[in-house]
């Protein structure tokens, strides 16, 4: 059973896969060579599922930070006799600058430990458990380190010291004095005569990785508004959640971190949701001004274009390589984070219908029009199909943005995003080749959806727009009504809705729940950080900038010392859910931008 708070972990990424490093120096989550590959180190989900610790046993204080403009982690251990500085990174390829970040990843985790004061005794413990710990591997000594043997592709540990191996675990203690260092690397790939890396090679790889991240940040990160450090940090996190070979963006690099401790709301987020990815690209437009829009839409078109035409419906999520079948399975041998079972891989939501994805996609295309550039005939035809699908399906019930696993309903948010799909398609009509007859149908459909939402989405009894037509339950997704431009933030109905959410859909911390209605699932969940940032954004759009700043600061205050956010916060103020969560960082970026715009500070 793993007990460490989620906020104790740092993210490392090479834009192919990710590692989570505990503040003690233990890597407790690592999937090679992709985000959605089986874990090699998985103690995050079970104490016996693998870890790799580099640190000291007698530290009196631990401080950590990301080195400027990077996702390279520096952890400083203060000890009675000295100080150890540990630098961790997922390596990128040589000479990767700017747009090329992560292009040629060597699939390697780098760890450089240096005594900077006095003397320390460094300890390392390497316990790989590939394939989600379903089989214990062997460890075989090679020149310069160890090879992990078994059915999976070789994993090679480069180590400059002798390691004692017992029971599938390797250990060493290394005395270091000021100025002395110890370099390690864990590589995924084929074993060869020069498989292990020397300390000089590791140092060179680390320097290249620092330079690559700084080049990307210097090229892309131009945001100068309030909370600049948080916004730019979120931009790097969102870039770190991008799978470089295809441009896909994962919702989070983890699986089965629960929405409630000990509960069953444990999902695999290592895939690309059309909604999340589109919102990520829009947030990157603010936080990083990227030119990666074209690559993302090439991926999305490749994954979705044929599927939409074959099945007349757009799948809501794909694997990061474009895979369509994401069948959900359970791993009963893993106890889960704090005994939160089951641990799941795959995600059954891939079979759901969610109508909002049409609007998310066309909204992102509209926002990123300059980055996406000219549309080729196939992509233009695909976007025409997306708008037509929204027009043809908006009257149908679905599972909604929150993927409720019950009977389909007429969710207001789904109708709203179909309105967005048509509104943005109308604005893009010339660029995607819409003729006058099609444009007229879109315009008529947009007005019909608008009238329906205004008539059936508003509840006089609730004095608010509500979760679904004919219902009185509140839902935080209605805060998007002003955010997407359906109604101005100053409209009396919007002000009333915003106040209703702030008063009746928040916890003691003032954070916002997604909803409080029955959803067909067992257990409770925490408040959603994304929804709280939506509240801040809606307040800013309504001219209530002071309240917006208060709500923003309240939500951002739950970021850990590295600026990382999970999906939710529980009643005790602890982070919950998969981590770091793209949705939360998207919300932070967009709310900061809205407040900056309202203050005229951009």
C-alpha positions in Angstrom: 0.0 0.0 0.0 1.3 3.4 -0.9 0.6 6.3 1.5 2.6 9.2 0.1 0.5 12.3 -0.6 0.1 12.9 -4.4 1.5 16.4 -3.9 4.8 14.9 -2.8 5.6 13.9 -6.4 7.4 15.8 -9.2 6.8 15.2 -12.9 9.6 14.4 -15.4 8.9 14.1 -19.1 10.7 13.6 -22.4 7.5 14.1 -24.4 7.2 10.4 -24.9 6.7 9.0 -21.4 6.8 10.3 -17.8 8.2 9.6 -14.4 7.0 10.7 -10.9 9.7 11.4 -8.4 8.9 11.5 -4.6 10.5 14.3 -2.6 12.7 11.6 -0.9 14.3 10.8 -4.2 12.3 7.7 -5.1 11.0 7.3 -8.6 7.7 5.6 -7.9 6.1 5.7 -11.4 7.8 5.2 -14.7 6.4 3.8 -18.0 8.7 3.0 -20.9 8.8 3.8 -23.7 5.3 5.6 -23.9 3.0 7.2 -21.5 0.6 4.3 -21.8 3.2 1.5 -21.7 3.2 -0.9 -18.8 5.0 0.5 -15.7 8.6 -0.5 -14.9 8.4 1.3 -11.6 5.0 1.4 -10.0 5.2 1.9 -6.2 2.8 4.7 -6.6 0.0 2.1 -6.9 1.5 -0.7 -4.7 4.6 -0.9 -2.5 5.8 -4.0 -4.2 5.4 -2.7 -7.8 8.9 -1.2 -8.2 10.9 1.9 -7.3 14.3 3.5 -7.7 15.6 5.6 -4.9 18.6 7.9 -4.9 19.1 10.0 -1.8 20.3 10.1 1.8 18.8 8.5 4.9 19.7 11.2 7.4 18.3 14.4 5.7 17.0 17.1 8.0 15.5 19.2 5.3 14.6 18.6 1.7 14.0 21.4 -0.9 13.3 21.0 -4.6 12.6 23.1 -7.6 12.6 22.9 -11.4 15.6 24.5 -12.9 14.7 27.7 -14.7 12.4 27.2 -17.8 12.7 23.4 -17.7 11.1 20.2 -16.4 14.5 19.2 -14.9 14.2 18.6 -11.2 16.7 19.7 -8.6 16.3 18.2 -5.0 18.6 19.4 -2.2 19.0 17.2 0.8 20.4 19.0 3.9 22.2 16.5 6.2 24.0 16.9 9.6 27.3 16.4 7.8 26.8 18.0 4.5 24.5 18.6 1.5 23.6 16.5 -1.5 22.0 18.0 -4.7 20.2 15.5 -6.9 19.3 16.5 -10.5 16.7 14.3 -12.3 15.5 14.5 -15.9 14.0 12.4 -18.7 16.6 12.8 -21.4 15.9 14.2 -24.8 18.0 13.8 -27.9 21.1 15.8 -28.8 20.6 19.2 -30.5 16.8 19.2 -29.9 16.0 22.9 -29.9 12.7 24.8 -30.0 10.0 22.9 -31.9 12.2 19.7 -31.9 11.9 19.1 -28.2 11.5 15.3 -27.6 11.9 14.3 -31.3 14.6 11.7 -30.7 14.2 10.6 -27.1 16.7 8.0 -26.0 14.1 6.7 -23.4 16.3 7.3 -20.5 16.0 8.6 -16.9 19.1 10.6 -15.8 20.1 11.1 -12.1 23.1 13.1 -11.1 23.9 13.3 -7.4 26.6 15.7 -6.2 27.9 16.5 -2.7 28.1 20.3 -2.6 29.1 20.7 1.1 30.7 18.5 3.8 30.2 14.8 3.3 27.2 12.6 2.8 26.5 8.9 2.4 24.4 8.4 -0.8 22.1 5.5 -0.8 20.5 3.9 -3.9 17.9 1.1 -4.2 16.8 -0.2 -7.6 13.8 -2.5 -7.6 12.3 -2.7 -11.1 9.0 -4.6 -11.5 8.1 -4.4 -15.2 4.7 -5.1 -16.7 2.8 -3.6 -13.7 4.7 -5.9 -11.4 3.1 -9.0 -12.9 6.5 -10.8 -13.0 9.6 -10.3 -10.9 12.6 -9.9 -13.3 16.2 -10.9 -13.0 19.1 -8.5 -12.6 22.3 -9.4 -14.5 25.6 -7.5 -14.0 27.2 -5.9 -17.1 30.1 -3.6 -17.6 29.0 -0.3 -16.0 25.8 -1.4 -14.5 22.9 -4.0 -14.6 20.5 -5.3 -17.2 16.9 -6.1 -16.2 16.1 -9.5 -17.7 12.7 -11.0 -18.6 10.1 -11.0 -21.3 10.0 -7.2 -21.8 12.6 -5.3 -23.7 15.8 -4.8 -21.8 16.0 -2.0 -19.2 19.6 -1.1 -18.5 20.9 0.7 -15.3 24.1 2.6 -15.7 25.8 2.9 -12.4 29.4 3.9 -11.6 29.5 1.9 -8.3 29.3 -1.8 -7.4 25.7 -2.9 -6.6 24.7 -5.7 -4.3 21.8 -7.7 -5.8 19.4 -9.8 -3.8 15.8 -10.8 -4.6 15.4 -8.7 -7.7 16.7 -5.5 -5.9 20.1 -3.8 -6.2 21.5 -1.6 -3.5 24.6 0.5 -2.9 25.9 3.0 -0.4 28.4 5.6 -1.7 30.3 8.1 0.6 30.7 11.4 -1.1 32.7 14.5 -0.2 32.3 18.1 -1.3 32.9 18.3 -5.1 32.3 14.5 -5.7 29.4 13.2 -7.7 27.7 10.0 -8.8 25.8 9.7 -12.1 23.1 7.1 -12.9 20.9 6.4 -15.9 18.1 4.0 -16.6 17.6 3.3 -20.3 15.0 1.4 -22.2 16.2 -0.4 -25.3 18.2 -3.2 -26.8 21.2 -4.4 -25.0 24.6 -4.0 -26.7 28.3 -4.0 -26.0 28.2 -0.3 -25.2 24.7 -0.2 -23.6 25.6 1.5 -20.4 26.6 5.2 -20.2 29.6 6.6 -18.5 29.3 9.6 -16.1 30.6 11.9 -18.9 27.9 10.7 -21.3 25.3 11.2 -18.6 26.5 14.7 -17.9 26.4 15.5 -21.6 22.8 14.1 -21.9 21.7 16.2 -18.9 23.3 19.4 -20.4 21.5 18.7 -23.7 18.2 18.2 -21.9 18.5 21.5 -20.0 19.4 23.3 -23.2 16.5 21.7 -25.1 13.8 22.7 -22.5 15.2 26.2 -22.2 15.2 26.6 -26.0 11.6 25.5 -26.1 10.6 27.9 -23.3 12.5 30.8 -24.8 10.9 30.3 -28.2 7.3 29.8 -27.0 6.7 31.3 -23.6 5.6 34.9 -24.0 2.9 35.3 -21.5 3.5 38.4 -19.3 0.3 38.7 -17.3 -0.5 38.0 -13.6 0.8 34.8 -12.1 3.3 34.5 -14.9 5.4 31.8 -13.2 2.4 29.6 -12.6 1.1 30.1 -16.1 4.4 29.4 -17.8 5.0 26.4 -15.5 1.6 25.1 -16.5 2.6 25.6 -20.1 5.6 23.4 -19.6 3.5 20.7 -17.9 1.1 20.7 -20.8 4.0 20.4 -23.2 5.4 17.6 -21.1 2.0 15.7 -21.5 2.4 15.8 -25.2 3.4 12.6 -27.0 5.9 14.0 -29.5 5.8 11.3 -32.2 2.1 12.0 -33.0 1.3 15.3 -31.3 -1.3 13.5 -29.0 -1.8 15.0 -25.6 -2.6 12.8 -22.5 -5.0 13.9 -19.9 -2.5 12.8 -17.2 0.5 10.5 -17.1 -1.0 8.2 -14.4 -3.7 5.6 -14.0 -6.0 4.9 -11.1 -5.1 7.7 -8.7 -8.6 7.9 -7.1 -11.2 10.6 -6.9 -11.9 9.5 -3.4 -9.5 7.7 -1.0 -10.5 4.0 -0.9 -13.1 4.5 -3.6 -13.6 2.9 -7.0 -13.6 6.0 -9.1 -10.1 5.1 -10.4 -9.6 5.6 -14.1 -6.7 5.4 -16.6 -6.0 8.9 -18.0 -2.9 8.1 -20.2 -4.9 8.6 -23.4 -5.9 11.6 -25.5 -9.4 12.8 -25.1 -10.5 15.0 -28.0 -12.0 17.5 -25.5 -8.9 17.6 -23.2 -6.4 17.8 -26.1 -8.3 20.6 -27.8 -8.5 22.6 -24.6 -4.8 21.9 -23.9 -4.0 23.4 -27.3 -6.1 26.5 -26.6 -4.4 26.9 -23.2 -0.9 26.5 -24.8 -1.9 29.3 -27.1 -1.9 31.5 -24.0 0.9 29.8 -22.0 3.3 29.0 -24.7 2.1 30.4 -28.1 3.1 27.1 -29.8 3.5 26.2 -33.4 2.5 22.6 -32.6 -1.1 23.1 -33.6 -0.5 21.7 -37.0 1.0 18.5 -35.6 -1.8 18.0 -33.2 -4.5 18.4 -35.9 -2.6 16.1 -38.2 -2.8 13.5 -35.5 -6.4 14.1 -34.6 -7.5 14.1 -38.3 -5.6 10.8 -38.9 -7.2 9.2 -35.8 -10.7 10.6 -36.2 -11.3 11.3 -39.9 -11.8 7.8 -41.1 -13.6 6.7 -37.9 -16.1 9.6 -38.2 -17.0 8.8 -41.8 -17.2 5.0 -41.2 -19.3 5.2 -38.0 -21.0 8.6 -38.4 -19.9 9.5 -34.9 -16.8 11.0 -33.4 -15.0 8.8 -30.9 -14.3 10.9 -27.7 -10.8 9.5 -27.1 -7.9 7.7 -28.7 -4.6 6.0 -27.8 -1.6 8.3 -28.2 -0.7 6.4 -31.4 -4.2 6.8 -32.7 -5.5 3.5 -31.3 -9.3 3.2 -31.2 -9.9 0.2 -28.9 -9.1 1.2 -25.3 -10.8 -1.8 -23.6 -10.7 -1.4 -19.9 -9.1 -4.1 -17.7 -8.4 -4.5 -14.0 -5.1 -5.4 -12.2 -6.3 -7.2 -9.1 -2.8 -7.9 -7.9 -2.2 -4.2 -7.2 -3.6 -2.7 -4.0 -3.9 0.8 -5.4 -3.0 4.2 -3.9 -4.1 4.0 -0.3 -6.0 0.8 -1.0 -8.1 2.4 -3.7 -9.1 -0.5 -5.8 -9.5 -1.5 -8.5 -6.4 -0.4 -10.5 -7.5 -0.1 -14.1 -5.7 0.0 -17.4 -7.6 1.1 -20.5 -10.7 3.2 -20.2 -14.3 2.1 -20.9 -15.3 5.7 -21.7 -14.0 5.2 -25.2 -17.4 3.7 -26.2 -19.4 6.6 -24.9 -21.2 9.2 -26.9 -20.3 12.8 -25.9 -21.7 15.5 -28.2 -19.5 18.2 -26.9 -16.4 17.0 -28.7 -17.6 18.6 -31.9 -17.5 22.0 -30.4 -14.2 21.5 -28.6 -12.5 20.6 -31.8 -13.9 23.4 -33.9 -13.2 25.9 -31.1 -9.6 24.8 -31.0 -9.3 25.1 -34.8 -10.8 28.6 -34.6 -8.4 29.7 -31.8 -5.4 28.2 -33.4 -6.2 29.3 -36.9 -2.9 31.0 -37.5 -0.8 28.1 -36.1 -2.8 25.5 -38.1 -2.4 27.3 -41.4 -4.1 26.3 -44.6 -6.3 23.2 -44.6 -5.6 20.5 -47.1 -8.8 19.2 -48.8 -9.1 16.1 -46.6 -8.8 18.1 -43.4 -11.3 20.7 -44.6 -13.7 18.0 -45.5 -13.3 16.5 -42.1 -14.1 19.8 -40.4 -17.2 20.2 -42.5 -18.2 16.7 -41.4 -17.6 17.7 -37.7 -19.9 20.7 -38.0 -22.5 18.7 -39.9 -22.4 16.0 -37.2 -23.0 18.6 -34.5 -26.0 19.9 -36.5 -27.4 16.4 -37.0 -27.0 15.1 -33.4 -27.5 18.0 -31.0 -31.0 16.9 -30.2 -29.8 13.5 -29.0 -29.0 12.6 -25.3 -25.5 11.6 -24.4 -23.2 10.9 -21.4 -22.0 14.4 -21.1 -18.6 16.0 -20.3 -18.3 14.1 -17.0 -18.8 10.7 -18.7 -21.6 9.7 -16.4 -22.0 6.0 -16.6 -25.8 5.9 -16.5 -28.7 6.6 -18.9 -28.0 9.3 -21.5 -29.5 12.7 -20.7 -30.0 16.0 -22.4 -27.0 17.8 -20.8 -26.9 21.5 -21.2 -23.2 21.5 -21.8 -23.4 19.1 -24.7 -26.0 21.3 -26.4 -23.9 24.3 -25.7 -20.8 22.8 -27.3 -22.9 21.8 -30.4 -23.8 25.5 -30.6 -20.1 26.3 -30.3 -19.3 23.9 -33.1 -21.7 25.7 -35.5 -20.7 29.1 -34.3 -17.0 28.4 -35.0 -17.7 26.6 -38.2 -19.6 29.6 -39.5 -16.6 31.8 -38.7 -14.3 29.3 -40.5 -16.7 28.8 -43.4 -14.5 30.3 -46.1 -11.3 28.5 -44.8 -13.0 25.1 -44.9 -15.0 25.6 -48.1 -18.6 25.7 -46.8 -21.0 26.7 -49.6 -23.9 29.0 -49.1 -26.5 26.3 -48.6 -24.5 24.6 -45.9 -23.7 27.9 -44.2 -27.4 28.7 -44.1 -28.2 25.3 -42.4 -25.5 26.0 -39.8 -26.8 29.5 -39.1 -30.4 28.2 -38.7 -29.2 25.3 -36.5 -27.1 27.7 -34.3 -30.2 29.8 -33.6 -32.4 26.8 -32.9 -29.9 25.5 -30.4 -29.6 28.9 -28.8 -33.3 29.2 -28.3 -33.6 25.7 -26.9 -30.9 26.3 -24.3 -32.5 29.6 -23.2 -35.9 28.0 -22.9 -35.1 24.5 -21.5 -31.7 25.1 -19.8 -32.9 27.8 -17.4 -34.7 26.8 -14.2 -36.8 29.5 -12.5 -36.9 27.4 -9.3 -33.1 27.0 -9.2 -32.5 30.6 -10.5 -29.8 29.2 -12.6 -28.9 27.3 -15.8 -28.8 23.7 -14.7 -27.1 20.4 -15.5 -29.7 19.0 -18.0 -33.0 20.1 -19.5 -35.9 19.9 -17.1 -33.7 19.4 -14.1 -32.8 21.6 -11.1 -29.4 20.2 -10.3 -26.5 22.5 -10.7 -23.4 21.6 -12.7 -20.2 23.6 -12.9 -20.0 23.1 -16.7 -22.7 25.8 -17.1 -20.0 28.3 -16.2 -18.8 27.8 -19.8 -21.9 29.7 -21.1 -20.0 33.1 -20.9 -16.6 31.6 -21.4 -17.5 30.3 -24.9 -19.4 33.5 -25.7 -23.0 32.1 -25.7 -24.0 35.0 -23.3 -22.0 37.9 -21.9 -20.7 37.5 -18.4 -22.8 40.5 -17.4 -26.1 39.0 -18.4 -28.4 38.7 -15.3 -29.0 35.0 -15.9 -25.3 34.4 -16.0 -24.7 36.4 -12.9 -27.4 34.5 -11.1 -25.9 31.2 -12.3 -22.4 32.1 -11.2 -23.7 33.1 -7.8 -25.7 29.9 -7.5 -22.5 27.8 -8.2 -20.5 29.9 -5.8 -23.0 29.5 -3.0 -24.4 26.0 -3.5 -21.8 24.0 -5.3 -18.7 24.7 -3.2 -17.0 23.1 -0.2 -15.6 24.7 3.0 -12.5 25.8 1.1 -14.6 27.6 -1.5 -13.7 25.1 -4.2 -16.2 23.9 -6.8 -17.7 20.5 -7.2 -18.5 19.3 -10.7 -22.0 18.5 -9.6 -23.8 16.9 -6.6 -26.4 14.9 -8.4 -26.7 11.1 -8.7 -24.3 9.8 -11.4 -24.7 6.0 -11.2 -21.3 5.5 -9.6 -20.4 4.4 -6.0 -18.5 6.6 -3.6 -17.8 10.3 -3.3 -15.3 12.6 -5.0 -13.5 15.8 -4.2 -13.9 19.3 -5.6 -12.6 19.9 -9.1 -9.8 22.4 -9.6 -10.8 23.0 -13.2 -14.3 23.9 -12.2 -13.0 26.4 -9.6 -10.8 28.0 -12.3 -13.9 28.2 -14.5 -15.7 30.1 -11.7 -12.8 32.6 -11.5 -12.9 33.0 -15.3 -16.6 33.5 -15.3 -16.4 36.1 -12.6 -13.7 38.0 -14.6 -15.9 38.0 -17.7 -18.7 39.4 -15.5 -16.4 42.3 -14.4 -16.0 41.0 -10.9 -12.2 41.0 -11.0 -11.7 41.2 -7.3 -13.8 38.1 -6.7 -12.1 36.4 -9.6 -8.7 37.0 -8.1 -9.8 35.6 -4.8 -11.2 32.4 -6.4 -8.1 32.0 -8.6 -5.7 32.4 -5.7 -7.8 29.9 -3.6 -7.5 27.2 -6.3 -3.9 27.9 -7.3 -3.0 27.7 -3.6 -3.5 24.0 -3.8 -0.6 23.6 -6.3 2.4 21.9 -4.7 5.8 23.5 -4.2 6.6 22.8 -7.9 3.3 24.3 -9.2 1.7 21.0 -10.0 -2.0 20.3 -9.7 -4.0 17.1 -9.5 -7.6 16.7 -10.6 -9.4 17.3 -7.3 -9.0 18.4 -3.7 -10.6 16.5 -0.8 -12.3 17.9 2.3 -8.9 17.9 4.1 -7.2 20.0 1.4 -5.3 17.0 -0.1 -4.8 16.6 -3.8 -6.7 13.6 -5.4 -7.0 12.1 -8.8 -4.6 11.5 -11.7 -1.6 13.8 -11.6 -0.5 16.1 -12.9 -3.9 16.8 -14.5 -4.0 18.6 -17.8 -7.5 19.9 -17.1 -6.4 21.7 -13.9 -3.5 23.4 -15.6 -5.7 24.3 -18.5 -8.1 26.0 -16.1 -5.3 27.9 -14.4 -4.0 29.2 -17.7 -7.3 30.3 -19.1 -8.5 31.9 -15.8 -5.3 33.9 -15.4 -5.6 35.1 -19.0 -9.2 36.1 -18.5 -8.3 38.1 -15.4 -5.4 39.7 -17.2 -7.7 40.7 -20.0 -10.3 42.1 -17.6 -7.6 44.1 -15.9 -6.1 45.2 -19.2 -2.7 43.9 -18.1 -1.7 41.9 -21.2 
